[in-house]
């Protein structure tokens, strides 16, 4: 089994900027991704990424808010997407 793309979406926002949602299902869980998913969710405004959830190799699940990085506790794909969009809305750019 190969990496399976599950989601690749870019949504332009009326107020400017965009969100990009990219999610893959891995062939098997790894030490960095015990849930078996690889993802990159980004909110870009004014040409800068102001919010990003990702789990790059060696760093595990985490999110970037501006220049700050903090751990993120992955539970489910639905919760991941919901939490990300909640944070985008909290930044006042999506209703």
DSSP file (Angstrom, degrees, kcal/mol; ACC not computed):
  #  RESIDUE AA STRUCTURE BP1 BP2  ACC     N-H-->O    O-->H-N    N-H-->O    O-->H-N    TCO  KAPPA ALPHA  PHI   PSI    X-CA   Y-CA   Z-CA
    1    1 A X              0   0    0      0, 0.0     2,-0.2     0, 0.0    26,-0.2   0.000 360.0 360.0 360.0 140.7    0.0    0.0    0.0
    2    2 A X        -     0   0    0      1,-0.1     2,-0.2    24,-0.1    23,-0.1  -0.530 360.0 -69.3-104.2 173.0    1.2    3.5   -0.8
    3    3 A X        -     0   0    0     -2,-0.2     2,-0.6    23,-0.1    23,-0.2  -0.460  53.5-146.4 -60.6 132.4    0.5    6.9    0.7
    4    4 A X  E     -A   25   0A   0     21,-3.0    21,-3.0    -2,-0.2     2,-0.3  -0.918   5.2-135.2-111.1 115.5   -3.1    7.7    0.0
    5    5 A X  E     +A   24   0A   0     -2,-0.6    19,-0.3    19,-0.2     3,-0.1  -0.514  28.6 170.7 -66.1 129.9   -4.1   11.3   -0.6
    6    6 A X  E     +     0   0A   0     17,-2.9     2,-0.3     1,-0.3    18,-0.2   0.700  62.5  13.1-109.3 -31.1   -7.4   12.0    1.3
    7    7 A X  E     +A   23   0A   0     16,-1.8    16,-2.4     2,-0.0    -1,-0.3  -0.977  48.3 164.1-153.2 132.1   -7.8   15.8    1.0
    8    8 A X  E     +A   22   0A   0     -2,-0.3     2,-0.4    14,-0.2    14,-0.2  -0.777  27.1 149.9-148.0 101.6   -6.2   18.5   -1.1
    9    9 A X  E     -A   21   0A   0     12,-2.3    12,-3.0    -2,-0.3     2,-0.5  -0.993  28.4-166.2-140.5 138.9   -8.2   21.7   -1.0
   10   10 A X  E     -A   20   0A   0     -2,-0.4     2,-0.6    10,-0.2    10,-0.2  -0.993  11.6-168.6-125.9 124.6   -7.5   25.4   -1.3
   11   11 A X  E     -A   19   0A   0      8,-2.9     8,-2.2    -2,-0.5     2,-0.2  -0.949  13.4-143.8-119.5 115.5  -10.2   27.8   -0.3
   12   12 A X  E     -A   18   0A   0     -2,-0.6     2,-0.4     6,-0.2     6,-0.3  -0.559  21.1-135.1 -72.9 138.7   -9.9   31.5   -1.1
   13   13 A X    >   -     0   0    0      4,-2.6     3,-1.8    -2,-0.2    81,-0.1  -0.777   8.3-132.0-100.0 142.0  -11.4   33.7    1.7
   14   14 A X  T 3  S+     0   0    0     -2,-0.4    -1,-0.1     1,-0.3     3,-0.1   0.851 108.9  52.9 -57.4 -36.6  -13.6   36.7    1.0
   15   15 A X  T 3  S-     0   0    0     78,-0.4    -1,-0.3     1,-0.3     2,-0.1   0.407 127.2 -87.7 -81.5   2.6  -11.6   38.9    3.3
   16   16 A X  S <  S+     0   0    0     -3,-1.8    -1,-0.3     1,-0.3    -2,-0.1  -0.079  89.2  58.0 103.1 152.4   -8.4   38.0    1.6
   17   17 A X        -     0   0    0     -3,-0.1    -4,-2.6    -2,-0.1     2,-0.3  -0.296  66.9-119.6  84.5-174.6   -5.9   35.1    2.0
   18   18 A X  E     -AB  12  44A   0     26,-2.3    26,-2.9    -6,-0.3     2,-0.4  -0.983   2.1-127.4-158.0 162.1   -6.7   31.4    1.8
   19   19 A X  E     -AB  11  43A   0     -8,-2.2    -8,-2.9    -2,-0.3     2,-0.4  -0.945  19.2-161.5-113.7 143.7   -6.7   28.1    3.7
   20   20 A X  E     -AB  10  42A   0     22,-2.6    22,-2.7    -2,-0.4     2,-0.5  -0.995   3.0-167.3-126.6 127.3   -5.0   25.1    2.3
   21   21 A X  E     +AB   9  41A   0    -12,-3.0   -12,-2.3    -2,-0.4     2,-0.4  -0.961  10.8 171.5-119.6 117.5   -5.9   21.6    3.6
   22   22 A X  E     +AB   8  40A   0     18,-1.8    18,-2.6    -2,-0.5     2,-0.4  -0.994   4.2 168.1-130.3 128.0   -3.7   18.6    2.7
   23   23 A X  E     -AB   7  39A   0    -16,-2.4   -17,-2.9    -2,-0.4   -16,-1.8  -0.998   9.3-174.6-144.9 133.8   -4.1   15.2    4.3
   24   24 A X  E     -AB   5  38A   0     14,-3.0    14,-2.0    -2,-0.4     2,-0.5  -0.946  21.7-135.4-125.5 148.0   -2.6   11.8    3.5
   25   25 A X  E     -AB   4  37A   0    -21,-3.0   -21,-3.0    -2,-0.3    12,-0.2  -0.921  28.7-138.9 -98.0 125.8   -3.3    8.3    4.9
   26   26 A X        -     0   0    0     10,-3.0     3,-0.1    -2,-0.5   -23,-0.1  -0.454  17.5-117.7 -82.3 156.6    0.0    6.5    5.5
   27   27 A X  S    S-     0   0    0      1,-0.2     2,-0.3   -26,-0.2    -1,-0.1   0.806  96.3  -6.1 -63.1 -28.2    0.5    2.8    4.7
   28   28 A X  S    S-     0   0    0      8,-0.0    -1,-0.2   -27,-0.0     8,-0.1  -0.976  87.3 -86.6-160.2 154.5    1.2    2.2    8.4
   29   29 A X        -     0   0    0     -2,-0.3     2,-0.3     5,-0.2     5,-0.2  -0.238  41.9-159.8 -60.5 155.0    1.7    4.2   11.5
   30   30 A X        -     0   0    0      3,-1.4     6,-0.2     1,-0.1    -1,-0.0  -0.795  35.0 -98.9-128.0 173.0    5.2    5.5   12.3
   31   31 A X  S    S+     0   0    0     -2,-0.3     3,-0.4     1,-0.2    -1,-0.1   0.895 127.1  41.1 -60.6 -39.9    6.9    6.8   15.5
   32   32 A X  S    S+     0   0    0      1,-0.2    -1,-0.2    28,-0.1    29,-0.2   0.719 127.6  33.1 -78.9 -22.4    6.2   10.4   14.5
   33   33 A X    >   +     0   0    0      1,-0.1     3,-2.0    27,-0.1    -3,-1.4  -0.565  63.9 163.7-135.1  68.4    2.7    9.6   13.2
   34   34 A X  T 3  S+     0   0    0     -3,-0.4    -5,-0.2     1,-0.3    -1,-0.1   0.710  77.3  60.4 -64.3 -19.5    1.2    6.8   15.4
   35   35 A X  T 3  S-     0   0    0      2,-0.2    -1,-0.3    -3,-0.1    -6,-0.1   0.585 112.1-119.5 -82.7 -11.7   -2.3    7.7   14.1
   36   36 A X  S <  S+     0   0    0     -3,-2.0   -10,-3.0     1,-0.3     2,-0.4   0.661  73.0 113.0  85.1  16.7   -1.2    6.9   10.5
   37   37 A X  E     -B   25   0A   0    -12,-0.2     2,-0.4     2,-0.0    -1,-0.3  -0.935  46.3-162.0-123.1 146.8   -1.9   10.3    9.0
   38   38 A X  E     +B   24   0A   0    -14,-2.0   -14,-3.0    -2,-0.4     2,-0.3  -0.984  26.5 168.8-119.4 136.8    0.4   13.0    7.5
   39   39 A X  E     -B   23   0A   0     -2,-0.4    16,-1.1   -16,-0.2     2,-0.3  -0.982  30.0-169.1-150.0 158.1   -1.1   16.5    7.2
   40   40 A X  E     +BC  22  54A   0    -18,-2.6   -18,-1.8    -2,-0.3     2,-0.5  -0.863  13.1 177.8-148.4 112.1   -0.5   20.2    6.5
   41   41 A X  E     -BC  21  53A   0     12,-2.9    12,-2.5    -2,-0.3     2,-0.4  -0.974  13.1-180.0-117.5 123.8   -3.2   22.7    7.2
   42   42 A X  E     -BC  20  52A   0    -22,-2.7   -22,-2.6    -2,-0.5     2,-0.5  -0.963  25.3-159.7-133.0 143.4   -2.3   26.3    6.6
   43   43 A X  E     -BC  19  51A   0      8,-2.9     7,-2.3    -2,-0.4     8,-1.4  -0.987  19.9-169.4-117.1 118.3   -4.0   29.7    6.8
   44   44 A X  E     +BC  18  49A   0    -26,-2.9   -26,-2.3    -2,-0.5     2,-0.4  -0.934   9.7 171.8-115.0 129.0   -2.2   32.3    4.7
   45   45 A X  E >   + C   0  48A   0      3,-2.8     3,-1.7    -2,-0.5   -28,-0.1  -0.999  69.2   0.2-137.6 131.6   -3.0   36.0    4.9
   46   46 A X  T 3  S-     0   0    0     -2,-0.4    -1,-0.1     1,-0.3     3,-0.1   0.825 130.1 -58.4  61.6  30.9   -1.1   38.9    3.3
   47   47 A X  T 3  S+     0   0    0      1,-0.2     2,-0.4    -3,-0.0    -1,-0.3   0.511 118.7 103.6  78.0   4.2    1.4   36.4    1.8
   48   48 A X  E <  S-C   45   0A   0     -3,-1.7    -3,-2.8     0, 0.0     2,-0.7  -0.946  75.6-121.3-122.2 141.2    2.4   35.0    5.2
   49   49 A X  E     +C   44   0A   0     -2,-0.4    -5,-0.3    -5,-0.2     3,-0.1  -0.707  34.1 172.0 -77.2 113.6    1.4   31.8    6.9
   50   50 A X  E     +     0   0A   0     -7,-2.3    16,-2.1    -2,-0.7     2,-0.3   0.604  67.2  23.6-100.7 -14.6   -0.2   32.9   10.1
   51   51 A X  E     +CD  43  65A   0     -8,-1.4    -8,-2.9    14,-0.2     2,-0.3  -0.964  65.4 167.8-151.1 132.6   -1.5   29.5   11.2
   52   52 A X  E     -CD  42  64A   0     12,-2.2    12,-3.5    -2,-0.3     2,-0.5  -0.971  16.8-165.3-149.0 133.0   -0.4   26.0   10.4
   53   53 A X  E     +CD  41  63A   0    -12,-2.5   -12,-2.9    -2,-0.3     2,-0.3  -0.965  34.0 141.3-108.4 131.4   -1.1   22.6   11.8
   54   54 A X  E     -CD  40  62A   0      8,-2.4     8,-2.2    -2,-0.5   -14,-0.2  -0.971  45.8-145.7-158.9 174.1    1.4   19.9   10.6
   55   55 A X        +     0   0    0    -16,-1.1     5,-0.2    -2,-0.3     6,-0.2  -0.381  29.7 179.7-144.5  60.2    3.3   16.8   11.7
   56   56 A X    >>  -     0   0    0      4,-0.2     3,-2.2     1,-0.2     4,-1.0  -0.216  45.8 -75.3 -63.0 155.2    6.6   16.9    9.8
   57   57 A X  T 34 S+     0   0    0      1,-0.3    -1,-0.2     2,-0.2   -24,-0.0  -0.220 118.4  15.5 -53.9 132.3    9.1   14.2   10.3
   58   58 A X  T 34 S+     0   0    0     -3,-0.1    -1,-0.3     1,-0.1    -2,-0.1   0.289 119.0  67.1  88.7 -10.0   10.9   14.4   13.6
   59   59 A X  T <4 S-     0   0    0     -3,-2.2    -2,-0.2     1,-0.1    -3,-0.1   0.597  80.1-155.2-117.9 -16.0    8.5   16.9   15.2
   60   60 A X     <  -     0   0    0     -4,-1.0     2,-0.3    -5,-0.2    -4,-0.2  -0.159  53.4 -16.2  67.7-168.8    5.2   15.1   15.6
   61   61 A X  S    S+     0   0    0    -29,-0.2    11,-1.6    -6,-0.2     2,-0.3  -0.520  82.9 135.6 -73.5 128.3    1.8   16.8   15.8
   62   62 A X  E     -DE  54  71A   0     -8,-2.2    -8,-2.4    -2,-0.3     2,-0.3  -0.973  39.0-133.5-160.6 170.6    2.1   20.5   16.4
   63   63 A X  E     -DE  53  70A   0      7,-2.8     7,-2.5    -2,-0.3     2,-0.5  -0.978   8.0-144.1-135.6 151.5    0.7   23.9   15.3
   64   64 A X  E     -DE  52  69A   0    -12,-3.5   -12,-2.2    -2,-0.3     2,-0.6  -0.960  12.0-175.7-113.0 125.2    2.3   27.2   14.5
   65   65 A X  E >  S-DE  51  68A   0      3,-2.7     3,-2.1    -2,-0.5     2,-0.3  -0.941  70.5 -50.7-121.0 105.8    0.5   30.4   15.5
   66   66 A X  T 3  S-     0   0    0    -16,-2.1   -14,-0.0    -2,-0.6   -17,-0.0  -0.526 122.9 -22.9  61.2-126.0    2.5   33.3   14.1
   67   67 A X  T 3  S+     0   0    0     -2,-0.3     2,-0.3    -3,-0.1    -1,-0.3   0.463 119.7  98.3 -93.5  -2.1    6.0   32.7   15.2
   68   68 A X  E <   -E   65   0A   0     -3,-2.1    -3,-2.7     2,-0.0     2,-0.4  -0.680  55.0-162.3 -90.1 138.9    5.0   30.5   18.2
   69   69 A X  E     +E   64   0A   0     -2,-0.3     2,-0.3    -5,-0.2    -5,-0.2  -0.969  14.7 169.2-119.2 136.1    5.0   26.6   17.9
   70   70 A X  E     -E   63   0A   0     -7,-2.5    -7,-2.8    -2,-0.4    -2,-0.0  -0.985  37.9 -92.8-143.8 154.3    3.1   24.4   20.3
   71   71 A X  E     -E   62   0A   0     -2,-0.3     2,-0.4    -9,-0.2    -9,-0.3  -0.260  33.4-153.8 -62.7 151.6    2.2   20.7   20.6
   72   72 A X        -     0   0    0    -11,-1.6     2,-0.9   -18,-0.1   -11,-0.1  -0.998  10.5-137.5-126.9 134.2   -1.1   19.6   19.2
   73   73 A X        -     0   0    0     -2,-0.4     2,-0.3     7,-0.0   -11,-0.1  -0.802  20.0-151.7 -94.9 103.1   -2.9   16.5   20.5
   74   74 A X        +     0   0    0     -2,-0.9     3,-0.1     1,-0.2   -13,-0.0  -0.566  31.3 154.1 -73.8 131.0   -4.3   14.6   17.4
   75   75 A X        -     0   0    0      1,-0.5     2,-0.3    -2,-0.3    -1,-0.2   0.650  65.0 -11.7-119.2 -54.2   -7.4   12.5   18.2
   76   76 A X     >  -     0   0    0      1,-0.1     4,-2.2     0, 0.0    -1,-0.5  -0.946  60.3-112.7-143.8 163.0   -9.3   12.2   14.9
   77   77 A X  H  > S+     0   0    0     -2,-0.3     4,-2.5     2,-0.2     5,-0.3   0.923 118.2  52.8 -62.9 -44.0   -9.3   13.6   11.4
   78   78 A X  H  > S+     0   0    0      1,-0.2     4,-2.4     2,-0.2    -1,-0.2   0.910 110.5  46.9 -59.5 -42.5  -12.6   15.3   12.0
   79   79 A X  H  > S+     0   0    0      2,-0.2     4,-3.1     1,-0.2     5,-0.3   0.898 110.1  54.0 -66.1 -40.4  -11.4   16.9   15.2
   80   80 A X  H  X S+     0   0    0     -4,-2.2     4,-2.3     2,-0.2    -2,-0.2   0.954 112.8  42.2 -57.1 -52.1   -8.2   18.1   13.5
   81   81 A X  H  X S+     0   0    0     -4,-2.5     4,-2.4     1,-0.2     5,-0.2   0.899 115.9  49.7 -64.4 -41.2  -10.1   19.8   10.7
   82   82 A X  H  X S+     0   0    0     -4,-2.4     4,-2.3    -5,-0.3    -2,-0.2   0.921 111.5  47.9 -63.7 -45.2  -12.6   21.3   13.2
   83   83 A X  H  X S+     0   0    0     -4,-3.1     4,-2.1     2,-0.2    -2,-0.2   0.903 112.1  50.3 -63.5 -41.6   -9.9   22.6   15.5
   84   84 A X  H  X S+     0   0    0     -4,-2.3     4,-2.2    -5,-0.3    -2,-0.2   0.953 112.5  45.3 -62.0 -49.7   -8.0   24.2   12.6
   85   85 A X  H  X S+     0   0    0     -4,-2.4     4,-2.6     1,-0.2    -1,-0.2   0.850 109.7  56.3 -65.6 -33.1  -11.1   25.9   11.2
   86   86 A X  H  X S+     0   0    0     -4,-2.3     4,-2.3     2,-0.2    -1,-0.2   0.925 108.9  47.0 -59.8 -44.5  -12.1   27.1   14.7
   87   87 A X  H  X S+     0   0    0     -4,-2.1     4,-1.2     2,-0.2    -2,-0.2   0.875 110.3  52.3 -67.5 -36.9   -8.7   28.7   15.0
   88   88 A X  H ><>S+     0   0    0     -4,-2.2     5,-1.2     2,-0.2     3,-0.7   0.953 111.5  46.7 -61.5 -48.6   -9.0   30.3   11.6
   89   89 A X  H ><5S+     0   0    0     -4,-2.6     3,-2.3     1,-0.3     5,-0.2   0.892 107.2  57.7 -60.1 -39.6  -12.4   31.8   12.6
   90   90 A X  H 3<5S+     0   0    0     -4,-2.3    -1,-0.3     1,-0.3    -2,-0.2   0.789  97.9  60.9 -62.8 -26.2  -10.9   33.0   15.9
   91   91 A X  T <<5S-     0   0    0     -4,-1.2    -1,-0.3    -3,-0.7    -2,-0.2   0.461 118.5-117.0 -80.3   0.5   -8.4   34.9   13.9
   92   92 A X  T < 5S+     0   0    0     -3,-2.3    -3,-0.2     2,-0.2    -2,-0.1   0.697  86.6 104.5  81.0  21.0  -11.4   36.8   12.5
   93   93 A X  S   <S+     0   0    0     -5,-1.2   -78,-0.4     1,-0.2     2,-0.4   0.490  71.5  45.9-116.1  -3.4  -11.1   35.8    8.8
   94   94 A X              0   0    0     -6,-0.3    -1,-0.2    -5,-0.2    -2,-0.2  -0.984 360.0 360.0-143.4 129.9  -13.8   33.1    8.2
   95   95 A X              0   0    0     -2,-0.4    -1,-0.1    -3,-0.1    -6,-0.0   0.384 360.0 360.0-102.7 360.0  -17.4   33.1    9.2
